[in-house]
Amino acid sequence: MAKKSAIEKNKRRQKLVKQFSAKREALKAIASDKSLTIEEQFAARLKLAELPRNSSAVRVRNRCEVTGRPRSYYRKLKMSRIALRELGSLGLIPGLVKSSW
């Protein structure tokens, strides 16, 4: 089980990403638009830099929904390999059979 503080920090980041996504996309579009003047593009980049760092989507870490583990995460299932194996062994995931020999 991951630290509660790390899990909560990641939740706060996800909330900020959702809150600032529209503004961030608009500023990125202005900053990369070559038809605008260099001053306008630079001003958009400065406004983008003023946004909170944690509002960037790349700062969000994929974590297991069950345990909060940050590594070996399956995106399709939103859980780690360890949690997947445990739940599969208990028969809680339909269609998954743990191989043993």
The first five atom37 places (N, CA, C, CB, O) and aatype in JSON, in Angstrom:
{
  "aatype": [12, 0, 11, 11, 15, 0, 9, 6, 11, 2, 11, 1, 1, 5, 11, 10, 19, 11, 5, 13, 15, 0, 11, 1, 6, 0, 10, 11, 0, 9, 0, 15, 3, 11, 15, 10, 16, 9, 6, 6, 5, 13, 0, 0, 1, 10, 11, 10, 0, 6, 10, 14, 1, 2, 15, 15, 0, 19, 1, 19, 1, 2, 1, 4, 6, 19, 16, 7, 1, 14, 1, 15, 18, 18, 1, 11, 10, 11, 12, 15, 1, 9, 0, 10, 1, 6, 10, 7, 15, 10, 7, 10, 9, 14, 7, 10, 19, 11, 15, 15, 17],
  "atom_mask": [
    [1, 1, 1, 1, 1],
    [1, 1, 1, 1, 1],
    [1, 1, 1, 1, 1],
    [1, 1, 1, 1, 1],
    [1, 1, 1, 1, 1],
    [1, 1, 1, 1, 1],
    [1, 1, 1, 1, 1],
    [1, 1, 1, 1, 1],
    [1, 1, 1, 1, 1],
    [1, 1, 1, 1, 1],
    [1, 1, 1, 1, 1],
    [1, 1, 1, 1, 1],
    [1, 1, 1, 1, 1],
    [1, 1, 1, 1, 1],
    [1, 1, 1, 1, 1],
    [1, 1, 1, 1, 1],
    [1, 1, 1, 1, 1],
    [1, 1, 1, 1, 1],
    [1, 1, 1, 1, 1],
    [1, 1, 1, 1, 1],
    [1, 1, 1, 1, 1],
    [1, 1, 1, 1, 1],
    [1, 1, 1, 1, 1],
    [1, 1, 1, 1, 1],
    [1, 1, 1, 1, 1],
    [1, 1, 1, 1, 1],
    [1, 1, 1, 1, 1],
    [1, 1, 1, 1, 1],
    [1, 1, 1, 1, 1],
    [1, 1, 1, 1, 1],
    [1, 1, 1, 1, 1],
    [1, 1, 1, 1, 1],
    [1, 1, 1, 1, 1],
    [1, 1, 1, 1, 1],
    [1, 1, 1, 1, 1],
    [1, 1, 1, 1, 1],
    [1, 1, 1, 1, 1],
    [1, 1, 1, 1, 1],
    [1, 1, 1, 1, 1],
    [1, 1, 1, 1, 1],
    [1, 1, 1, 1, 1],
    [1, 1, 1, 1, 1],
    [1, 1, 1, 1, 1],
    [1, 1, 1, 1, 1],
    [1, 1, 1, 1, 1],
    [1, 1, 1, 1, 1],
    [1, 1, 1, 1, 1],
    [1, 1, 1, 1, 1],
    [1, 1, 1, 1, 1],
    [1, 1, 1, 1, 1],
    [1, 1, 1, 1, 1],
    [1, 1, 1, 1, 1],
    [1, 1, 1, 1, 1],
    [1, 1, 1, 1, 1],
    [1, 1, 1, 1, 1],
    [1, 1, 1, 1, 1],
    [1, 1, 1, 1, 1],
    [1, 1, 1, 1, 1],
    [1, 1, 1, 1, 1],
    [1, 1, 1, 1, 1],
    [1, 1, 1, 1, 1],
    [1, 1, 1, 1, 1],
    [1, 1, 1, 1, 1],
    [1, 1, 1, 1, 1],
    [1, 1, 1, 1, 1],
    [1, 1, 1, 1, 1],
    [1, 1, 1, 1, 1],
    [1, 1, 1, 0, 1],
    [1, 1, 1, 1, 1],
    [1, 1, 1, 1, 1],
    [1, 1, 1, 1, 1],
    [1, 1, 1, 1, 1],
    [1, 1, 1, 1, 1],
    [1, 1, 1, 1, 1],
    [1, 1, 1, 1, 1],
    [1, 1, 1, 1, 1],
    [1, 1, 1, 1, 1],
    [1, 1, 1, 1, 1],
    [1, 1, 1, 1, 1],
    [1, 1, 1, 1, 1],
    [1, 1, 1, 1, 1],
    [1, 1, 1, 1, 1],
    [1, 1, 1, 1, 1],
    [1, 1, 1, 1, 1],
    [1, 1, 1, 1, 1],
    [1, 1, 1, 1, 1],
    [1, 1, 1, 1, 1],
    [1, 1, 1, 0, 1],
    [1, 1, 1, 1, 1],
    [1, 1, 1, 1, 1],
    [1, 1, 1, 0, 1],
    [1, 1, 1, 1, 1],
    [1, 1, 1, 1, 1],
    [1, 1, 1, 1, 1],
    [1, 1, 1, 0, 1],
    [1, 1, 1, 1, 1],
    [1, 1, 1, 1, 1],
    [1, 1, 1, 1, 1],
    [1, 1, 1, 1, 1],
    [1, 1, 1, 1, 1],
    [1, 1, 1, 1, 1]
  ],
  "atom_positions": [
    [[0.84, -1.18, 0.0], [0.0, 0.0, 0.0], [0.89, 1.24, 0.0], [-0.96, 0.0, 1.22], [1.82, 1.36, 0.79]],
    [[0.58, 2.16, -0.89], [1.35, 3.4, -1.0], [1.01, 4.34, 0.15], [1.09, 4.08, -2.36], [-0.01, 4.18, 0.83]],
    [[1.88, 5.33, 0.35], [1.62, 6.33, 1.39], [0.37, 7.13, 1.03], [2.84, 7.27, 1.56], [0.14, 7.47, -0.13]],
    [[-0.43, 7.41, 2.04], [-1.66, 8.17, 1.82], [-1.35, 9.56, 1.26], [-2.46, 8.29, 3.13], [-2.1, 10.09, 0.45]],
    [[-0.24, 10.14, 1.72], [0.11, 11.49, 1.27], [0.41, 11.51, -0.23], [1.31, 12.02, 2.05], [0.05, 12.46, -0.93]],
    [[1.08, 10.46, -0.72], [1.4, 10.39, -2.15], [0.14, 10.23, -2.98], [2.38, 9.24, -2.43], [0.0, 10.82, -4.06]],
    [[-0.79, 9.42, -2.49], [-2.05, 9.21, -3.2], [-2.86, 10.5, -3.23], [-2.87, 8.08, -2.53], [-3.41, 10.86, -4.27]],
    [[-2.93, 11.2, -2.1], [-3.69, 12.45, -2.03], [-3.06, 13.54, -2.89], [-3.8, 12.92, -0.58], [-3.76, 14.33, -3.52]],
    [[-1.73, 13.59, -2.92], [-1.03, 14.57, -3.75], [-1.37, 14.36, -5.22], [0.49, 14.48, -3.52], [-1.58, 15.31, -5.97]],
    [[-1.42, 13.1, -5.62], [-1.74, 12.77, -7.0], [-3.2, 13.15, -7.32], [-1.51, 11.28, -7.27], [-3.49, 13.59, -8.43]],
    [[-4.09, 12.97, -6.36], [-5.5, 13.35, -6.56], [-5.63, 14.86, -6.73], [-6.36, 12.88, -5.37], [-6.41, 15.34, -7.55]],
    [[-4.85, 15.61, -5.93], [-4.86, 17.07, -6.08], [-4.36, 17.48, -7.46], [-4.0, 17.73, -4.99], [-4.9, 18.4, -8.08]],
    [[-3.33, 16.8, -7.93], [-2.81, 17.1, -9.27], [-3.87, 16.82, -10.34], [-1.54, 16.28, -9.55], [-4.04, 17.62, -11.26]],
    [[-4.56, 15.7, -10.22], [-5.6, 15.36, -11.19], [-6.69, 16.43, -11.21], [-6.21, 13.99, -10.88], [-7.21, 16.78, -12.27]],
    [[-7.04, 16.93, -10.03], [-8.06, 17.97, -9.92], [-7.59, 19.26, -10.6], [-8.39, 18.25, -8.44], [-8.36, 19.9, -11.32]],
    [[-6.33, 19.64, -10.38], [-5.78, 20.85, -11.0], [-5.7, 20.71, -12.52], [-4.4, 21.16, -10.43], [-5.98, 21.66, -13.25]],
    [[-5.32, 19.53, -13.0], [-5.24, 19.3, -14.45], [-6.62, 19.5, -15.07], [-4.71, 17.87, -14.76], [-6.75, 20.14, -16.11]],
    [[-7.63, 18.95, -14.42], [-9.0, 19.08, -14.93], [-9.46, 20.54, -14.92], [-9.96, 18.22, -14.12], [-10.13, 20.99, -15.84]],
    [[-9.09, 21.26, -13.86], [-9.52, 22.64, -13.69], [-8.89, 23.58, -14.72], [-9.17, 23.12, -12.29], [-9.56, 24.47, -15.24]],
    [[-7.61, 23.38, -15.04], [-6.88, 24.3, -15.91], [-6.69, 23.79, -17.34], [-5.55, 24.59, -15.32], [-6.0, 24.44, -18.12]],
    [[-7.29, 22.66, -17.69], [-7.02, 22.06, -19.01], [-7.44, 22.97, -20.16], [-7.73, 20.73, -19.13], [-6.69, 23.12, -21.13]],
    [[-8.6, 23.58, -20.08], [-9.09, 24.43, -21.17], [-8.19, 25.66, -21.35], [-10.54, 24.88, -20.9], [-7.82, 26.01, -22.47]],
    [[-7.84, 26.3, -20.24], [-7.0, 27.5, -20.29], [-5.61, 27.14, -20.83], [-6.89, 28.15, -18.9], [-5.04, 27.87, -21.64]],
    [[-5.08, 26.02, -20.36], [-3.75, 25.58, -20.79], [-3.74, 25.27, -22.29], [-3.32, 24.33, -19.98], [-2.8, 25.67, -22.99]],
    [[-4.75, 24.59, -22.79], [-4.83, 24.27, -24.22], [-4.93, 25.54, -25.07], [-6.03, 23.36, -24.51], [-4.31, 25.63, -26.12]],
    [[-5.72, 26.5, -24.6], [-5.86, 27.75, -25.35], [-4.53, 28.49, -25.43], [-6.94, 28.65, -24.71], [-4.14, 28.99, -26.48]],
    [[-3.82, 28.56, -24.3], [-2.53, 29.25, -24.29], [-1.49, 28.51, -25.14], [-2.01, 29.4, -22.85], [-0.66, 29.14, -25.8]],
    [[-1.54, 27.19, -25.11], [-0.61, 26.42, -25.94], [-0.87, 26.65, -27.42], [-0.71, 24.93, -25.62], [0.06, 26.74, -28.22]],
    [[-2.16, 26.74, -27.79], [-2.51, 26.99, -29.19], [-1.99, 28.35, -29.64], [-4.03, 26.91, -29.39], [-1.47, 28.48, -30.74]],
    [[-2.12, 29.36, -28.79], [-1.63, 30.7, -29.12], [-0.11, 30.69, -29.21], [-2.1, 31.74, -28.07], [0.46, 31.29, -30.12]],
    [[0.55, 30.02, -28.28], [2.01, 30.0, -28.26], [2.61, 29.29, -29.46], [2.49, 29.34, -26.99], [3.71, 29.63, -29.89]],
    [[1.9, 28.32, -30.01], [2.45, 27.58, -31.15], [1.92, 28.07, -32.49], [2.14, 26.12, -31.0], [2.29, 27.53, -33.53]],
    [[1.05, 29.09, -32.48], [0.48, 29.62, -33.72], [1.51, 30.52, -34.4], [-0.83, 30.41, -33.44], [1.85, 31.59, -33.89]],
    [[2.0, 30.1, -35.55], [3.05, 30.83, -36.28], [2.52, 32.08, -36.99], [3.7, 29.92, -37.29], [3.32, 32.93, -37.4]],
    [[1.2, 32.2, -37.15], [0.65, 33.37, -37.83], [0.64, 34.6, -36.92], [-0.76, 33.07, -38.33], [0.53, 35.73, -37.41]],
    [[0.75, 34.4, -35.62], [0.77, 35.52, -34.68], [2.19, 36.09, -34.58], [0.26, 35.08, -33.28], [3.16, 35.46, -35.01]],
    [[2.29, 37.26, -34.01], [3.61, 37.87, -33.84], [4.37, 37.17, -32.71], [3.48, 39.4, -33.55], [3.79, 36.47, -31.88]],
    [[5.66, 37.37, -32.71], [6.51, 36.74, -31.7], [6.16, 37.25, -30.3], [8.01, 37.01, -32.01], [6.2, 36.5, -29.33]],
    [[5.8, 38.54, -30.2], [5.45, 39.12, -28.91], [4.19, 38.47, -28.33], [5.24, 40.63, -29.04], [4.12, 38.19, -27.13]],
    [[3.2, 38.22, -29.2], [1.96, 37.58, -28.74], [2.22, 36.14, -28.3], [0.9, 37.61, -29.85], [1.67, 35.68, -27.3]],
    [[3.06, 35.44, -29.06], [3.4, 34.07, -28.69], [4.15, 34.05, -27.35], [4.25, 33.4, -29.79], [3.91, 33.19, -26.5]],
    [[5.06, 34.99, -27.19], [5.85, 35.05, -25.95], [4.97, 35.38, -24.75], [6.98, 36.08, -26.09], [5.14, 34.84, -23.66]],
    [[4.01, 36.29, -24.96], [3.09, 36.65, -23.88], [2.25, 35.44, -23.46], [2.16, 37.81, -24.33], [1.99, 35.24, -22.27]],
    [[1.85, 34.63, -24.44], [1.08, 33.42, -24.13], [1.94, 32.43, -23.35], [0.56, 32.76, -25.42], [1.45, 31.76, -22.44]],
    [[3.22, 32.33, -23.7], [4.13, 31.44, -22.97], [4.34, 31.91, -21.54], [5.48, 31.34, -23.68], [4.46, 31.1, -20.62]],
    [[4.4, 33.23, -21.35], [4.55, 33.77, -19.99], [3.31, 33.47, -19.15], [4.8, 35.29, -20.04], [3.42, 33.11, -17.98]],
    [[2.13, 33.62, -19.75], [0.9, 33.3, -19.02], [0.83, 31.8, -18.71], [-0.34, 33.73, -19.84], [0.34, 31.4, -17.65]],
    [[1.32, 31.0, -19.62], [1.36, 29.55, -19.41], [2.29, 29.21, -18.24], [1.82, 28.82, -20.69], [2.0, 28.3, -17.46]],
    [[3.39, 29.93, -18.14], [4.33, 29.69, -17.06], [3.78, 30.13, -15.7], [5.64, 30.41, -17.34], [4.22, 29.64, -14.67]],
    [[2.83, 31.05, -15.71], [2.24, 31.53, -14.46], [1.23, 30.54, -13.88], [1.56, 32.86, -14.69], [0.91, 30.61, -12.69]],
    [[0.74, 29.63, -14.7], [-0.2, 28.62, -14.19], [0.52, 27.7, -13.2], [-0.81, 27.79, -15.36], [1.74, 27.57, -13.26]],
    [[-0.23, 27.07, -12.3], [0.41, 26.15, -11.35], [1.1, 25.0, -12.07], [-0.63, 25.6, -10.36], [0.59, 24.49, -13.06]],
    [[2.26, 24.61, -11.57], [3.01, 23.53, -12.2], [2.22, 22.23, -12.19], [4.35, 23.33, -11.5], [2.26, 21.46, -13.15]],
    [[1.51, 21.99, -11.11], [0.78, 20.74, -11.0], [-0.48, 20.69, -11.87], [0.39, 20.51, -9.56], [-1.19, 19.69, -11.86]],
    [[-0.75, 21.75, -12.62], [-1.87, 21.73, -13.55], [-1.48, 21.13, -14.9], [-2.43, 23.13, -13.74], [-2.3, 21.03, -15.8]],
    [[-0.21, 20.75, -15.02], [0.26, 20.1, -16.24], [-0.05, 18.59, -16.16], [1.78, 20.34, -16.46], [0.17, 17.97, -15.13]],
    [[-0.54, 18.03, -17.25], [-0.96, 16.63, -17.25], [0.19, 15.65, -17.08], [-1.69, 16.32, -18.53], [-0.01, 14.53, -16.61]],
    [[1.39, 16.05, -17.46], [2.52, 15.14, -17.35], [2.96, 14.91, -15.91], [3.69, 15.66, -18.16], [3.73, 13.98, -15.64]],
    [[2.49, 15.73, -14.99], [2.87, 15.56, -13.59], [1.99, 14.57, -12.84], [2.83, 16.89, -12.88], [2.28, 14.21, -11.71]],
    [[0.91, 14.13, -13.47], [0.03, 13.14, -12.85], [0.65, 11.75, -13.03], [-1.4, 13.19, -13.46], [1.09, 11.4, -14.12]],
    [[0.66, 10.99, -11.96], [1.24, 9.65, -11.97], [0.11, 8.63, -12.01], [2.16, 9.42, -10.73], [-0.84, 8.72, -11.24]],
    [[0.23, 7.64, -12.91], [-0.76, 6.56, -12.93], [-0.56, 5.69, -11.71], [-0.64, 5.73, -14.23], [0.53, 5.16, -11.49]],
    [[-1.61, 5.53, -10.92], [-1.53, 4.72, -9.71], [-2.65, 3.7, -9.69], [-1.6, 5.61, -8.45], [-3.73, 3.92, -10.24]],
    [[-2.38, 2.58, -9.04], [-3.36, 1.51, -8.89], [-4.55, 2.02, -8.08], [-2.72, 0.27, -8.2], [-4.37, 2.67, -7.05]],
    [[-5.76, 1.72, -8.55], [-6.97, 2.14, -7.85], [-7.14, 1.38, -6.54], [-8.19, 1.93, -8.73], [-7.75, 1.9, -5.6]],
    [[-6.62, 0.17, -6.46], [-6.8, -0.67, -5.29], [-5.76, -0.35, -4.21], [-6.71, -2.15, -5.67], [-6.12, -0.12, -3.06]],
    [[-4.49, -0.33, -4.59], [-3.43, -0.19, -3.6], [-2.7, 1.15, -3.65], [-2.45, -1.28, -3.79], [-2.05, 1.52, -2.67]],
    [[-2.78, 1.87, -4.74], [-2.05, 3.13, -4.88], [-0.64, 2.94, -5.4], [0.0, 0.0, 0.0], [0.12, 3.91, -5.46]],
    [[-0.27, 1.72, -5.77], [1.07, 1.43, -6.25], [1.34, 2.18, -7.56], [1.26, -0.1, -6.45], [0.51, 2.13, -8.47]],
    [[2.5, 2.87, -7.67], [2.76, 3.67, -8.87], [3.42, 2.91, -10.01], [3.62, 4.82, -8.5], [3.47, 3.41, -11.13]],
    [[3.93, 1.72, -9.76], [4.66, 0.98, -10.8], [3.86, -0.22, -11.27], [6.03, 0.53, -10.29], [2.92, -0.67, -10.61]],
    [[4.26, -0.73, -12.43], [3.63, -1.88, -13.09], [2.12, -1.72, -13.12], [4.0, -3.2, -12.36], [1.37, -2.55, -12.61]],
    [[1.69, -0.63, -13.73], [0.29, -0.22, -13.8], [-0.28, -0.6, -15.15], [0.13, 1.3, -13.55], [0.29, -0.26, -16.19]],
    [[-1.41, -1.3, -15.16], [-2.11, -1.63, -16.4], [-3.17, -0.56, -16.63], [-2.76, -3.06, -16.33], [-4.1, -0.42, -15.84]],
    [[-3.03, 0.19, -17.71], [-3.95, 1.3, -17.98], [-5.37, 0.82, -18.23], [-3.46, 2.09, -19.18], [-6.34, 1.45, -17.79]],
    [[-5.49, -0.28, -18.91], [-6.81, -0.79, -19.27], [-7.62, -1.16, -18.02], [-6.69, -2.0, -20.19], [-8.83, -0.96, -17.98]],
    [[-6.94, -1.69, -17.02], [-7.61, -2.15, -15.81], [-7.5, -1.17, -14.64], [-7.06, -3.48, -15.4], [-8.19, -1.32, -13.64]],
    [[-6.63, -0.17, -14.77], [-6.37, 0.83, -13.74], [-5.92, 0.19, -12.43], [-7.6, 1.66, -13.5], [-6.31, 0.63, -11.35]],
    [[-5.09, -0.85, -12.53], [-4.54, -1.47, -11.33], [-3.18, -2.06, -11.62], [-5.48, -2.55, -10.8], [-2.79, -2.25, -12.77]],
    [[-2.46, -2.34, -10.54], [-1.12, -2.89, -10.69], [-1.18, -4.39, -10.91], [-0.26, -2.56, -9.46], [-2.22, -5.02, -10.71]],
    [[-0.05, -4.95, -11.32], [0.0, -6.39, -11.59], [-0.24, -7.21, -10.33], [1.35, -6.75, -12.19], [-0.81, -8.29, -10.39]],
    [[0.2, -6.7, -9.18], [0.05, -7.44, -7.93], [-1.43, -7.49, -7.52], [0.89, -6.79, -6.81], [-1.93, -8.55, -7.14]],
    [[-2.11, -6.35, -7.6], [-3.53, -6.31, -7.27], [-4.32, -7.16, -8.26], [-4.05, -4.86, -7.27], [-5.29, -7.82, -7.87]],
    [[-3.92, -7.13, -9.53], [-4.59, -7.94, -10.54], [-4.46, -9.43, -10.22], [-4.01, -7.65, -11.93], [-5.43, -10.17, -10.34]],
    [[-3.29, -9.85, -9.83], [-3.07, -11.26, -9.5], [-3.87, -11.68, -8.27], [-1.57, -11.52, -9.26], [-4.47, -12.76, -8.25]],
    [[-3.88, -10.83, -7.24], [-4.63, -11.16, -6.03], [-6.13, -11.27, -6.31], [-4.39, -10.1, -4.96], [-6.77, -12.23, -5.89]],
    [[-6.68, -10.29, -7.02], [-8.11, -10.32, -7.32], [-8.45, -11.46, -8.27], [-8.56, -9.0, -7.92], [-9.53, -12.04, -8.17]],
    [[-7.53, -11.79, -9.2], [-7.75, -12.92, -10.09], [-7.74, -14.23, -9.35], [0.0, 0.0, 0.0], [-8.52, -15.13, -9.66]],
    [[-6.86, -14.36, -8.36], [-6.79, -15.59, -7.57], [-8.05, -15.79, -6.74], [-5.58, -15.56, -6.67], [-8.46, -16.92, -6.48]],
    [[-8.65, -14.68, -6.32], [-9.87, -14.76, -5.53], [-11.11, -14.97, -6.41], [-10.04, -13.51, -4.7], [-12.21, -15.2, -5.91]],
    [[-10.91, -14.88, -7.73], [-12.03, -15.07, -8.66], [-12.89, -13.83, -8.81], [0.0, 0.0, 0.0], [-14.05, -13.95, -9.22]],
    [[-12.38, -12.67, -8.51], [-13.16, -11.44, -8.58], [-13.1, -10.76, -9.94], [-12.7, -10.49, -7.53], [-13.84, -9.81, -10.19]],
    [[-12.21, -11.24, -10.83], [-12.12, -10.66, -12.17], [-12.63, -11.71, -13.16], [-10.63, -10.21, -12.51], [-12.01, -12.76, -13.31]],
    [[-13.74, -11.44, -13.82], [-14.32, -12.43, -14.72], [-13.42, -12.69, -15.92], [-15.7, -11.98, -15.19], [-12.89, -11.75, -16.52]],
    [[-13.25, -13.95, -16.26], [-12.46, -14.34, -17.42], [-10.98, -14.48, -17.16], [0.0, 0.0, 0.0], [-10.24, -14.88, -18.05]],
    [[-10.53, -14.17, -15.96], [-9.12, -14.26, -15.63], [-8.87, -15.51, -14.79], [-8.64, -12.99, -14.9], [-9.47, -15.7, -13.73]],
    [[-7.96, -16.35, -15.29], [-7.61, -17.56, -14.57], [-6.12, -17.5, -14.29], [-7.99, -18.86, -15.37], [-5.32, -17.32, -15.21]],
    [[-5.74, -17.64, -13.04], [-4.34, -17.61, -12.67], [-3.7, -18.91, -13.11], [-4.15, -17.4, -11.14], [-4.18, -20.0, -12.8]],
    [[-2.6, -18.78, -13.84], [-1.94, -20.0, -14.28], [-1.02, -20.49, -13.16], [-1.13, -19.75, -15.6], [-0.29, -19.72, -12.55]],
    [[-1.07, -21.79, -12.91], [-0.17, -22.38, -11.92], [0.18, -23.78, -12.39], [-0.82, -22.42, -10.49], [-0.66, -24.47, -12.97]],
    [[1.4, -24.2, -12.15], [1.83, -25.53, -12.55], [2.8, -26.1, -11.58], [2.45, -25.5, -13.91], [3.27, -27.22, -11.76]]
  ]
}
